[in-house]
Each structure stands twice: as structure tokens, then as C-alpha cells.
Amino acid sequence: MNMAQTIKIFLPEGSPTSVKEAELTNRLININLLLQSTFIHILLGVMFTCNINAENGSNTQSDSDWFVPDGVVYIPSDDKQVEIVRKELEMTFSKKKGLYKFTKKQSGYFFLGPLLSSRIHDKSPKKVMKLRAVGYRIKITEDFEPKFQGILAKTNKEKKLLSQLLSDWIGDSKKIKLRRLKPDELAFMWYFVSWNIKEPVFVLETDNHTFWVDVGAISENQLWIEEMSNPCYQFGFEEIISPCLCFKVLIEEKKWSAGFSEKPQECSIKTTHTSLNP
């Protein structure tokens, strides 16, 4: 029996935006709640295939090796305009105060994905407390819907602080490269976001990190950034935490599958079953 997955994002107003539903097939999820232990054991024995009920965006790219994976909505923009934004962002990330100047021009939110938010919070918890929260929720089963919390900036003062925190996380990187998303990175991003992927959107590569950079996420004049490096999570509530589960995408022709596998490395994000009110 197919099970629908719902991915939602909650902006500060608290209402879900752009709910995306996907049919997940060929998947085995075994969740054992060990009430007398200190963790929830989640075993995904096989990768699950995502057959998403959405129309593909057209692909006007000339690179014959590049394609939009089945079910992913990718909306291209004018190539010249995309290149202008790419060059501007490269200059932005190359300068210490460049990110704040860029976000200051955006009238909408500047917000981060849950993985990047967690890593920045671990590094600077007191400063993060001065910023706003954005909520993410992924429905894996009917009884298991982990919640994630991200960081959001709305005012120029908040954008300045968040820009500084992100710049500190990136560090003095000699490598600043923005490029188009590869097919597996498109599928990866599509699984975790609730909005259509629309250009200009890029992958940012630095010496030690890799990020998604979405200019105009959800609506125009908004900037969303999330880290792709080492995408490992822990799910749970209160003191009951799952093992470290790392996300991976596999692509065969244009079809893609994705899932979590247990890894021994330390996870940098924990989620809770308690209500999250951004």
C-alpha cells in the first residue's frame, strides 16, 4: 500500500506554505520504540523510490549530460539573468560583508535550512537566540513526523547578524564557486523543500562546505541557504533519540531513489516530536 509523504515549511506566521505530497513506494521502514532505552531505532532496510505527482519543468540547458530527474519541478530562467546573479553571488561570498549587503537588498526573509541552522547554533547558541525560527516538518509515516527548526532573519539588524554567522561558518575560503545543480543534487533538494525549484538557484562550493543557494525561495526577494555537506540527522523526542541516519540519493537514468542509512559519525541535528511554533 502506497503511503503519501507530506513536506511542510512554516514561516513565522505559523501557516504551512506550498505543501508537496509524494507517493513513496518500494520502501521498508521499521520503527521500534524502545521505551526502556535512550533512543528510537529507525531502520530503513531498503532505499525507497519516489514517484512524485508533479510535472517536470522544461529543460533548456545545452549540456547533454544534464537533466531534470523525473518528478522534480525545475523552472529555468533567462540564462543571461542567471549568470548576472551567479557573478554577483560569487562577489558576495568573496567579501566578508558582502552577504549582508546582498540580503539587505532583498525585501523578504533570509533563512537557513535545518542542517545548517543546527550547525551554526552549535557554534554560536547565544547569538542565534537573537534571531527568529522557521519550522520544517517531514512526514515519514502516519505516526512519525519529525520536526526541524531553522534560523530566519527578517529585519536588517537580523540579516546583518545572520550574515556574519554564516560568513564565520564558511570561514576564509580560497574556493568560492557557484554552479548549476547536478541531477542528484536537484533530487536531493526537491526531497527536502516544499517549493518548486526555480532559477536562479545554485550550489556554492567552498574549501570545506557545499551549500544550496536559492534566490527567490517560495517567493521573490527571499534567500534560502542550506548545507549539503554530510547530511546526517537524528530523529526523536526528549531523551529518546534515533541513531545517526545519513541521507543519500541514487539515480538510474532519470528515475531517482532516496533514503537514510545508519552511520556511526556524530550527527549535528536533532529533532523533536513536540510542537514547534516558529
N, C-alpha and C positions, 0 to 999 in steps of 0.2 A: 504494500500500500504506500503510495507516494505521500510525502509529508511536505507541506509548504513551509518555507522559511521566510520570516519577515525581518528586515533590517530597518531600523528606525534611527533617526538622529533628532535630538531635542535641543533646539536653540534656547536661549534664556527665557523666552516666553513660555516654554514648557510644552508646546504642542508639537506632535510629530510632523516631520516635513518629508515629502516625497517618499512615501513608503514603497519599497520594492519587494515583490514577492517572487520566490523562485521555487520550482519543483526540484526536490533533491531525490535522486534515485540511486539504486545500487550502493547502498550505504549501510554500514553496520555500526551502530552506536550502542555501547553497553555501559550504562552508568550505574555504579554500585555505590550507594551512600553507606559508608562505614561509620555508623554513629559513634562507635567507641574509639575511633581513631582520630587523627588530627587532619585528615584530608579526604577529599572526594576523589575516587579513582575513575577517570574517564578513559575508556578505551575505544578508539576508532579503529576497528580491525581492518577496514579497507578504505581506500580513498573513495569519495562519493562524487558522482557525476552530476554536474549542474546543467539542467536544461531550462534555461530562463525564458520566460514568456515575454520577449521583447524583440522589436525589430532592430536589425543592425543599422548603425549609421553608415552612410556611404563612405567609401574609401577612395580618396582622390590621390593617394600617395603613389609616387612612381617607383618606389623600391619594391621589386618583385618578391623580396623575401619578407616583407612586412604585410601583416594582415590583421583584421579585427576578429578576434575569436568569436565563435558562434554565441549569440545571445547577448553580447556586450553592446551597449548603445554608445557609440563613439561619433561625435558630431564634429567634423572638421570645420576650420575657419579659413579665411584668406591667408595663403602662405606668406605673403609679404607682411601682413599684420602680425602673424605668429612669430616671424623672425624678428620683428621690431621688439616685441615683448621679450623674446628669448635673450636678445642682446642687452636689453635694459635690466633683466634679472641677473644676468652674469655680472654686470657692473654693480648691481645692488648687493649681491653676496660677496663681491670682492672688496667692499668697503665696510669698515666697522659700523658706521652709522647709516649705511645705505639702505638697510632693511626698514628702518623706521621711516625714512623719507618716502620709501615706496608705499608702505602701509598707510602713512598719513594721507596720501592722495586717494586712498580707497575709502569711500564713504561707508562701506559695510563692515562686517566683522572680519577680524583677523583671528583665526582659530586653528588649533592643532588637533591631530588625531590622538587617540588614546595611548598608543605606544610611546610616541614622542612626548606627550604630556607627562606620562608616568616617569620617564627618564629625567626630564627637566625638573619635575617635582622632587625626585630623589636627590638631586644635586642642590636645589635651592628651594626647600619647602616653605620658608618664611616669605620669600618674595612671591612665590606662586599664590599664597594666600591672599594677596592683594588683587588678584585677577578673578575673572568670572569663570563659571563652569559651563561646559556643554556636555550633554549626555548622549551616549551611544548605547544601543541595545541590539543584541543579535539573538534571535530565537532559533535555538538549535533543535530542541524538541518541545513538545507541548508542556513539559514540566521543567524545562531547563532553558532559561532566558537570561544569560549573564549580562550585566550592565557595566559599562565602561564610563569613565569620566575623563573629559578633555579640558584643555585650557582655552579660554576665549578672551579677547580684548575688543572693547568697543570704543572707548574714548581714546583721544590721542595720548593721554598720560599712560593708559593701559597698553596701548600699542608700542609706546616707547620702551616700557618695561619688558614686554614680551619679546620685542625685537632684540633687546640686549641679552635676554636669557637664551634665546635661540642662537644668537651670534656667539655667545660664550660656549654653547654646546658644540657648535661647528668648529670653533677654535680657529687658529691661524693656519688655515688650509691653503696649501700651494695649488691644489687642484680645485677649480670651480668650473664645472661643466654642466650645462643644461642641454638635454637631448629629448627626442621623442621617446615615448614609452614603447618597449618591446611587447610583443603579443602576450607573453606570460605575465608581464607587469600590468597590462591592461586588465587581464582576467583577475589578477590579484587585487587591484584597486576596485574593480567592479564588485567583487565579493563583499568588500567592507564598506562601501559608500552607498548612500541611498539616493544619489542624484545621477543624472546622465553625465557621462564623461564628455566634456566639450572643450575644444581648444580655445584659448591657449592652456595646455596642461603639459608638464614636463617632468622628467626625472632629473634631480640635482645630484651630481656625484661630487663628493669632496674626498679628502685624504682618508677619512675614517668612517664616513657615513654615506648613505644613499637615501634620498627623500623623494616623495611625490610633492609637486608644487602645482596647485590648481588655482589659477587666476580666474575668479568668477564662479567659484563653487556654490552650488544651489542657486545663486542669483548673481547679477553683475556687481562689481565693486566689492567683492569679498575674496579673501585669500585663505586657502586651507593648505596646510603642510603636515605631512605625516612621514614618519621614518619607515623605510623598508628593511633596513639592516636588522638581521637576527629577529624575525617576527615571532617571538615566543611569548606565551601567555600562561597565566594560572587563573583558573575559574574556581569560584567557591563563595562562601559566605561566612562572616565572622572568623572563627579559628579553623574552619573546615575548608581546606584548600586542595585543589587538584594537583597532580604532578605537572611539571613543566611541559607544555604542549606547543610545538612549533608548527607553523602553517607553511604549506607548500603547494604550488600549482604545477600540474603536469599538462602538457599539450600534445595531442596527437592529431596531425593535420590541423583542422580548425576547431576541433572539439577539445574541451578542457575539463579537467577534474581537479579537485582541491580537497585538502583535508589536513588534519592535525596528526602529528606523530609525537610520541613521548621522547624527550631529550633530557639528558642529565644536567645540562647547563642551567645556571640560575636564571630564573625569569625576572623580568623587570616590571611586570604589570600584574596586578591582582584585581579581581572584580568581585562584586558582592551581589547577593540576592535582595538586598534591602532597596527600598525606593530611592531613586536618585532624582532630586529636584533641582535642575540647573537654574 
